[in-house]
């Protein structure tokens, strides 16, 4: 088959050479290269096709059709910026080109370039008032500007124009979510996904909603439906394994996990997720043994990630043993990542002096290393050096507003120092920046309980649980707070976690 393919390619090139030899003008050469592009696209030979269409344009840059083909290929190859430039070139040559306007409207909205998007949406809808792409782009533009009612009205028009496509339903669901009606948004997508011929986009949006609100039952049922549709995405395989494990179908779960271990043997993200699966579904000792065995047979990047997992599972000693051979005294650019994990493992194992020495070596090499700064902050917090701990943690928090560990540590430092005003402000900021974090909730609730503020702790837990009703951690925190406080926010009596799951 490969020989046949090579012969076909050679024949196509030979034919092109004959055509070029007979061509008398640049326009004829451009047509010949475009013809070659068409044949290459039919075979899925995208890199070669890209070269051919660019050659065609080099001989004739006055035909909008060639730019449209270039743009469509760049979209398929995952180069939206290049596609925008090519569509714009087509539009410059032909200002009423509907295809260019449609794609530019959608691409610029997707890129968040709202002012630019209006330049394409307005003429597009002027040419065709009910153009689906124009309506869809207008809807997502309204969504980006938080004009949710306008987005809903536009989504209804998109659905009317394209009732079998997912885009209008997804737009409406996101607008409903923006208005705070996430339950209605989920119901809409669930009903549509049940009858859609191609539910991929609907299920992907559903998964996004379920993940955000922590609805484990929704996540798992959606993952089971998505796994065959996205066979190359390990996230859905992992959630499907969790779903089967929850149903007692361990054979199916183990089959999925085994496949992931073989396919992603060098991927730390996937293998970390597998270790999380073991931690959540198997006895602690069994899960730890499996992670240790997996880490010992894994490459360094994977081993360091799994060492962190062992720390979180209460086994820092094994984490130290796994990383020590990979963390020599000298810190280099090649080993600095492992060194930071090793320092954390040493601290967790109670080897504070060694952890301090390792952190000092890391920061001497890279003074801005965020993980080393956070480890040093924890060492200083342990020594009650609150000012030093705060300086390190705040430095990381200022540099990266998305670093939850840094923001959480800042709050914990203020709490340990006994500064209730600053602690309350830091926990409030943490809650605002990471509204769906059960770790942030747990830290704040623990602090409130330590301050004898049980009613506030219960209120925080109850509010979080109301939004994340299917989240296991949210249920557990709510249950634990109510068991300790019997606060009014808990209602009458303490509800068990098992009963919550049945709600």
C-alpha positions as CSV (number, residue, x, y, z in Angstrom):
1,X,0.0,0.0,0.0
2,X,2.8,2.4,0.8
3,X,4.5,1.6,-2.6
4,X,1.2,2.4,-4.3
5,X,0.8,5.6,-2.4
6,X,4.4,6.7,-3.3
7,X,3.8,5.9,-6.9
8,X,0.5,7.9,-6.9
9,X,2.4,10.9,-5.3
10,X,5.2,10.6,-7.9
11,X,2.7,10.4,-10.7
12,X,0.9,13.5,-9.4
13,X,4.2,15.5,-9.2
14,X,5.2,14.3,-12.7
15,X,1.8,15.4,-14.0
16,X,2.3,18.8,-12.3
17,X,5.7,19.2,-13.9
18,X,4.2,18.5,-17.3
19,X,1.5,21.0,-16.7
20,X,3.9,23.7,-15.5
21,X,6.1,23.1,-18.5
22,X,3.2,23.7,-20.8
23,X,1.9,26.7,-18.8
24,X,2.3,30.0,-20.5
25,X,1.2,32.3,-17.6
26,X,1.4,32.7,-13.9
27,X,-2.4,32.1,-13.7
28,X,-2.0,28.7,-15.3
29,X,0.7,27.8,-12.9
30,X,-1.5,28.9,-10.0
31,X,-4.3,26.7,-11.3
32,X,-2.0,23.8,-11.6
33,X,-0.7,24.1,-8.0
34,X,-4.3,24.5,-6.8
35,X,-5.3,21.3,-8.6
36,X,-2.5,19.5,-6.9
37,X,-3.7,21.0,-3.6
38,X,-7.1,19.5,-4.2
39,X,-5.7,16.0,-4.8
40,X,-3.5,16.2,-1.7
41,X,-6.4,17.4,0.5
42,X,-8.4,14.4,-0.8
43,X,-5.6,12.1,0.6
44,X,-5.3,14.1,3.9
45,X,-1.7,15.2,3.0
46,X,-2.1,18.5,4.8
47,X,1.6,19.7,5.0
48,X,2.1,19.0,1.3
49,X,-1.3,20.7,0.5
50,X,-0.3,23.7,2.5
51,X,2.8,24.1,0.4
52,X,0.9,23.7,-2.8
53,X,-1.8,26.3,-2.1
54,X,0.9,28.8,-1.0
55,X,2.7,28.2,-4.3
56,X,-0.6,28.8,-6.1
57,X,-1.1,32.1,-4.3
58,X,2.5,33.1,-5.0
59,X,1.6,32.9,-8.8
60,X,-1.8,34.5,-8.4
61,X,-2.7,36.5,-5.3
62,X,-5.9,38.1,-6.9
63,X,-8.3,35.1,-6.5
64,X,-10.2,35.0,-3.2
65,X,-11.0,31.3,-3.6
66,X,-7.4,30.3,-3.1
67,X,-7.2,32.3,0.1
68,X,-10.4,30.6,1.3
69,X,-8.8,27.2,0.7
70,X,-5.6,28.3,2.5
71,X,-7.7,29.5,5.5
72,X,-9.8,26.3,5.7
73,X,-6.6,24.2,5.7
74,X,-5.0,26.3,8.4
75,X,-8.2,25.8,10.5
76,X,-7.9,22.0,10.1
77,X,-4.2,22.2,11.1
78,X,-5.0,24.2,14.3
79,X,-3.7,27.6,13.2
80,X,-6.6,30.0,13.8
81,X,-4.4,33.1,13.6
82,X,-3.2,32.1,10.1
83,X,-6.7,31.3,9.1
84,X,-7.9,34.8,10.1
85,X,-5.2,36.4,8.0
86,X,-6.1,34.2,5.0
87,X,-9.9,34.8,5.3
88,X,-9.2,38.6,5.6
89,X,-7.1,38.5,2.4
90,X,-10.1,36.8,0.7
91,X,-12.4,39.5,2.1
92,X,-10.1,42.3,0.9
93,X,-10.4,40.9,-2.6
94,X,-14.1,40.2,-2.4
95,X,-15.9,42.3,0.3
96,X,-19.2,40.5,-0.1
97,X,-17.7,37.0,0.3
98,X,-20.1,35.3,2.7
99,X,-17.8,32.4,3.5
100,X,-15.0,34.8,4.6
101,X,-17.4,36.9,6.7
102,X,-18.9,33.9,8.4
103,X,-15.6,32.4,9.4
104,X,-14.1,35.7,10.4
105,X,-17.1,36.5,12.6
106,X,-16.8,33.1,14.4
107,X,-13.0,33.1,14.7
108,X,-12.7,36.6,16.1
109,X,-15.5,36.1,18.7
110,X,-13.8,32.8,19.7
111,X,-10.6,34.8,20.1
112,X,-12.3,37.4,22.3
113,X,-11.7,40.1,19.7
114,X,-15.2,41.6,20.1
115,X,-14.7,45.0,18.5
116,X,-13.1,43.3,15.5
117,X,-15.9,40.7,15.3
118,X,-18.5,43.5,14.9
119,X,-16.8,44.5,11.7
120,X,-17.7,41.1,10.2
121,X,-21.0,40.4,11.9
122,X,-22.7,43.6,10.8
123,X,-22.1,43.3,7.1
124,X,-22.8,39.6,7.2
125,X,-26.2,40.1,8.7
126,X,-26.8,43.0,6.3
127,X,-26.2,40.6,3.4
128,X,-28.3,37.9,5.1
129,X,-30.4,38.8,8.1
130,X,-30.8,35.2,9.3
131,X,-27.3,33.9,8.4
132,X,-26.7,31.2,11.1
133,X,-23.0,32.0,11.4
134,X,-23.8,35.6,11.9
135,X,-26.5,34.9,14.5
136,X,-24.2,32.5,16.3
137,X,-21.3,34.9,16.4
138,X,-23.7,37.7,17.6
139,X,-24.9,35.3,20.3
140,X,-21.4,34.5,21.6
141,X,-20.5,38.2,21.3
142,X,-23.5,38.9,23.6
143,X,-22.4,36.1,25.9
144,X,-18.9,37.6,26.1
145,X,-20.4,41.0,27.0
146,X,-22.7,39.4,29.6
147,X,-25.8,40.3,27.7
148,X,-27.4,37.0,28.5
149,X,-31.0,37.7,27.5
150,X,-29.8,38.9,24.1
151,X,-27.8,35.7,23.8
152,X,-30.9,33.6,24.6
153,X,-32.9,35.4,22.0
154,X,-30.2,34.9,19.4
155,X,-29.8,31.2,20.4
156,X,-33.5,30.6,19.6
157,X,-33.0,32.0,16.1
158,X,-29.9,29.8,15.6
159,X,-31.8,26.7,16.7
160,X,-34.7,27.7,14.4
161,X,-32.2,28.0,11.5
162,X,-30.1,24.9,12.4
163,X,-32.3,22.6,14.6
164,X,-30.0,19.6,14.1
165,X,-26.8,21.4,15.1
166,X,-25.4,21.7,18.6
167,X,-24.2,25.3,18.5
168,X,-27.6,27.0,19.2
169,X,-28.3,24.8,22.2
170,X,-24.8,25.3,23.6
171,X,-25.2,29.0,23.3
172,X,-28.5,29.0,25.1
173,X,-27.2,26.7,27.8
174,X,-24.2,29.0,28.5
175,X,-26.5,32.1,28.6
176,X,-28.8,30.4,31.1
177,X,-25.8,29.5,33.2
178,X,-24.7,33.1,33.0
179,X,-28.0,34.1,34.5
180,X,-27.5,31.6,37.3
181,X,-29.9,29.0,35.9
182,X,-27.3,26.2,35.6
183,X,-29.8,23.5,36.4
184,X,-32.0,24.7,33.4
185,X,-28.9,24.7,31.2
186,X,-28.0,21.2,32.2
187,X,-31.6,20.0,31.6
188,X,-31.6,21.6,28.1
189,X,-28.4,19.9,27.1
190,X,-29.3,16.5,28.6
191,X,-32.6,16.4,26.6
192,X,-30.9,17.5,23.4
193,X,-28.0,15.1,23.8
194,X,-30.4,12.2,24.2
195,X,-31.8,12.7,20.7
196,X,-28.9,14.3,18.8
197,X,-27.2,12.4,16.0
198,X,-23.8,13.9,17.0
199,X,-23.9,14.8,20.7
200,X,-20.1,15.5,21.1
201,X,-20.3,19.3,21.6
202,X,-23.4,19.0,23.8
203,X,-21.8,16.4,26.0
204,X,-18.5,18.4,26.2
205,X,-20.5,21.5,27.5
206,X,-22.4,19.2,29.9
207,X,-19.1,17.9,31.2
208,X,-17.9,21.5,31.7
209,X,-21.0,22.3,33.8
210,X,-20.8,19.1,35.9
211,X,-17.1,19.6,36.6
212,X,-17.6,23.1,37.7
213,X,-20.4,22.4,40.1
214,X,-18.7,19.2,41.3
215,X,-21.6,16.9,40.3
216,X,-19.8,13.5,40.4
217,X,-22.8,11.5,39.2
218,X,-23.2,13.8,36.2
219,X,-19.5,13.8,35.4
220,X,-19.4,10.0,35.4
221,X,-22.5,9.3,33.5
222,X,-21.4,11.9,30.9
223,X,-17.9,10.4,30.7
224,X,-19.3,7.0,29.9
225,X,-21.2,8.5,26.9
226,X,-18.1,10.5,25.8
227,X,-15.5,7.8,26.0
228,X,-16.4,6.1,22.7
229,X,-16.8,9.5,21.0
230,X,-13.4,10.7,22.2
231,X,-11.2,7.6,22.2
232,X,-8.0,9.6,22.3
233,X,-8.9,11.7,25.4
234,X,-7.9,10.0,28.6
235,X,-10.0,12.2,30.8
236,X,-13.2,10.5,29.7
237,X,-11.7,7.1,30.1
238,X,-10.7,7.9,33.7
239,X,-14.1,9.2,34.6
240,X,-15.7,6.1,33.0
241,X,-13.5,3.9,35.1
242,X,-14.7,5.8,38.2
243,X,-18.3,5.3,37.1
244,X,-17.8,1.6,36.6
245,X,-16.0,1.3,40.0
246,X,-18.9,3.1,41.7
247,X,-21.3,0.6,40.1
248,X,-19.2,-2.3,41.3
249,X,-18.1,-3.2,37.8
250,X,-14.4,-3.6,38.7
251,X,-13.5,-5.7,35.7
252,X,-14.5,-2.9,33.3
253,X,-12.8,-0.3,35.5
254,X,-9.5,-2.3,35.6
255,X,-9.6,-2.9,31.9
256,X,-9.8,0.9,31.3
257,X,-7.0,1.6,33.8
258,X,-4.8,-1.1,32.3
259,X,-5.2,0.4,28.8
260,X,-4.3,3.9,30.1
261,X,-1.1,2.5,31.9
262,X,0.1,1.0,28.7
263,X,-0.7,3.9,26.4
264,X,0.4,6.8,28.7
265,X,3.3,5.2,30.4
266,X,5.4,8.4,30.2
267,X,2.6,11.0,30.8
268,X,2.7,12.3,34.4
269,X,-0.7,14.0,34.2
270,X,-2.5,10.7,33.2
271,X,-0.6,8.6,35.6
272,X,-1.3,11.0,38.5
273,X,-4.9,10.8,37.7
274,X,-4.7,7.0,37.7
275,X,-3.1,7.2,41.2
276,X,-6.0,9.4,42.3
277,X,-8.3,6.7,41.0
278,X,-6.6,4.1,43.1
279,X,-6.6,6.3,46.2
280,X,-10.3,6.9,45.9
281,X,-11.4,3.4,45.1
282,X,-9.1,1.0,46.9
283,X,-7.8,0.5,50.5
284,X,-5.1,3.0,51.5
285,X,-2.3,0.5,51.8
286,X,-3.2,-1.1,48.5
287,X,-3.3,2.2,46.7
288,X,0.0,3.3,48.1
289,X,1.7,0.0,47.1
290,X,0.4,0.4,43.5
291,X,1.6,4.0,43.3
292,X,5.1,3.1,44.7
293,X,5.4,0.2,42.2
294,X,4.3,2.4,39.3
295,X,6.6,5.2,40.3
296,X,9.7,3.0,40.6
297,X,9.2,1.8,37.0
298,X,8.5,5.3,35.6
299,X,10.7,7.9,34.0
300,X,11.9,10.8,36.3
301,X,9.1,13.3,35.4
302,X,6.4,10.7,36.2
303,X,8.2,9.6,39.3
304,X,8.4,13.1,40.8
305,X,4.6,13.7,40.1
306,X,3.8,10.3,41.7
307,X,6.0,11.2,44.7
308,X,3.7,14.2,45.3
309,X,0.7,11.8,45.2
310,X,2.4,9.7,47.9
311,X,2.8,12.7,50.1
312,X,-0.9,13.5,49.7
313,X,-1.6,9.9,50.6
314,X,0.3,10.2,53.8
315,X,3.4,8.3,52.7
316,X,6.3,10.9,52.4
317,X,8.9,8.4,53.4
318,X,8.4,6.4,50.2
319,X,8.4,9.7,48.2
320,X,11.8,10.5,49.6
321,X,13.2,7.1,48.7
322,X,11.9,7.3,45.2
323,X,13.3,10.8,44.5
324,X,16.6,10.7,46.4
325,X,18.5,8.9,43.7
326,X,17.4,11.5,41.2
327,X,18.2,14.6,43.3
328,X,22.0,15.0,43.6
329,X,23.5,17.8,45.6
330,X,24.0,20.0,42.5
331,X,21.0,21.8,41.1
332,X,20.9,22.1,37.3
333,X,18.3,23.1,34.7
334,X,17.8,19.4,33.9
335,X,17.0,18.3,37.5
336,X,15.5,21.4,39.1
337,X,11.9,20.1,38.8
338,X,12.8,16.9,40.6
339,X,14.7,18.9,43.2
340,X,11.6,20.9,44.1
341,X,9.5,17.7,44.5
342,X,12.3,16.2,46.6
343,X,12.4,19.3,48.9
344,X,8.7,19.0,49.4
345,X,9.0,15.3,50.2
346,X,11.8,16.0,52.8
347,X,9.6,18.6,54.6
348,X,6.6,16.3,54.6
349,X,8.8,13.5,56.0
350,X,9.9,15.7,58.9
351,X,13.4,16.2,57.6
352,X,13.2,19.9,57.9
353,X,17.0,20.7,57.9
354,X,17.5,18.7,54.7
355,X,14.5,20.3,53.1
356,X,15.9,23.8,54.0
357,X,19.3,23.0,52.5
358,X,17.7,21.7,49.3
359,X,15.4,24.7,49.0
360,X,18.4,27.0,49.5
361,X,20.3,25.3,46.7
362,X,17.3,25.5,44.4
363,X,16.7,29.2,45.1
364,X,20.4,29.9,44.7
365,X,20.1,28.5,41.2
366,X,16.6,30.1,40.5
367,X,15.5,32.8,43.0
368,X,12.0,32.9,41.5
369,X,11.2,29.2,41.6
370,X,7.6,29.2,42.8
371,X,7.5,25.6,44.2
372,X,10.7,26.2,46.2
373,X,9.4,29.5,47.5
374,X,6.2,27.8,48.7
375,X,8.2,25.1,50.4
376,X,10.4,27.7,52.1
377,X,7.3,29.5,53.2
378,X,6.0,26.3,54.8
379,X,9.3,25.8,56.6
380,X,9.2,29.3,57.9
381,X,5.5,29.0,58.9
382,X,6.5,25.8,60.8
383,X,9.2,27.9,62.6
384,X,6.7,30.7,63.3
385,X,8.6,33.1,61.1
386,X,5.4,34.6,59.9
387,X,6.9,37.6,58.1
388,X,9.3,35.4,56.1
389,X,6.6,32.9,55.3
390,X,4.2,35.6,54.1
391,X,6.9,37.3,52.0
392,X,7.6,34.0,50.1
393,X,3.9,33.0,49.7
394,X,2.8,36.5,48.7
395,X,5.6,36.7,46.1
396,X,4.2,33.6,44.4
397,X,0.6,34.8,44.7
398,X,1.4,38.1,43.1
399,X,3.3,36.5,40.3
400,X,0.6,34.0,39.5
401,X,-3.0,34.8,40.5
402,X,-4.1,31.3,39.5
403,X,-1.8,29.6,42.0
404,X,-4.3,28.3,44.6
405,X,-1.6,26.9,46.8
406,X,0.0,30.3,47.2
407,X,-3.3,32.0,48.0
408,X,-4.3,29.3,50.4
409,X,-0.9,29.5,52.2
410,X,-1.2,33.3,52.6
411,X,-4.6,32.8,54.3
412,X,-3.2,30.1,56.6
413,X,-0.2,32.2,57.6
414,X,-2.5,35.1,58.7
415,X,-4.6,32.5,60.6
416,X,-1.6,31.0,62.3
417,X,-0.4,34.5,63.3
418,X,-3.7,35.1,65.0
419,X,-4.6,38.1,62.8
420,X,-8.3,37.6,62.3
421,X,-8.9,40.7,60.1
422,X,-6.2,39.7,57.6
423,X,-7.1,36.1,57.7
424,X,-10.8,36.9,57.0
425,X,-9.7,39.1,54.1
426,X,-7.4,36.4,52.7
427,X,-10.0,33.6,53.0
428,X,-12.5,35.9,51.3
429,X,-10.1,36.5,48.4
430,X,-9.4,32.8,48.2
431,X,-13.2,32.1,48.0
432,X,-13.6,34.7,45.3
433,X,-10.7,33.5,43.1
434,X,-11.4,29.8,43.6
435,X,-15.2,29.5,44.2
436,X,-15.3,25.8,43.3
437,X,-12.3,24.7,45.4
438,X,-13.2,22.2,48.2
439,X,-9.6,22.6,49.5
440,X,-10.2,26.4,50.0
441,X,-13.5,25.7,51.7
442,X,-12.0,23.1,54.0
443,X,-9.2,25.5,55.1
444,X,-11.6,28.4,55.8
445,X,-14.1,26.1,57.6
446,X,-11.3,24.8,59.8
447,X,-10.2,28.3,60.6
448,X,-13.7,29.5,61.5
449,X,-14.2,26.5,63.8
450,X,-10.9,27.2,65.5
451,X,-12.3,30.7,66.2
452,X,-15.5,29.3,67.7
453,X,-17.5,30.6,64.7
454,X,-19.5,27.5,64.1
455,X,-22.5,29.2,62.6
456,X,-20.3,30.9,59.9
457,X,-18.5,27.7,59.2
458,X,-21.7,25.8,58.7
459,X,-23.1,28.6,56.5
460,X,-20.1,28.5,54.3
461,X,-20.3,24.7,54.0
462,X,-24.0,24.8,53.4
463,X,-23.7,27.4,50.6
464,X,-20.9,25.5,48.9
465,X,-22.8,22.2,49.2
466,X,-26.0,23.8,47.7
467,X,-24.0,24.7,44.5
468,X,-21.9,21.5,44.5
469,X,-24.6,19.0,45.6
470,X,-23.0,16.0,44.0
471,X,-19.4,16.8,45.1
472,X,-18.1,14.2,47.5
473,X,-15.7,16.6,49.3
474,X,-18.5,19.2,49.6
475,X,-20.8,16.6,51.1
476,X,-18.1,15.5,53.6
477,X,-17.2,19.0,54.7
478,X,-20.8,19.9,55.2
479,X,-21.5,16.7,57.1
480,X,-18.4,17.1,59.4
481,X,-19.2,20.8,60.2
482,X,-22.8,20.0,61.0
483,X,-21.8,17.1,63.2
484,X,-19.5,19.4,65.2
485,X,-21.8,22.5,65.4
486,X,-25.4,21.4,64.9
487,X,-25.8,25.0,63.5
488,X,-29.0,26.4,62.1
489,X,-27.6,26.2,58.6
490,X,-27.6,22.4,58.9
491,X,-31.3,22.1,59.3
492,X,-32.8,19.6,61.6
493,X,-30.3,17.0,62.6
494,X,-27.1,15.9,60.8
495,X,-27.6,14.4,57.3
496,X,-25.2,11.5,56.6
497,X,-23.1,11.6,53.5
498,X,-24.8,8.4,52.2
499,X,-28.1,10.1,52.4
500,X,-26.8,13.2,50.7
501,X,-25.7,11.1,47.8
502,X,-29.2,9.8,47.5
503,X,-30.8,13.3,47.3
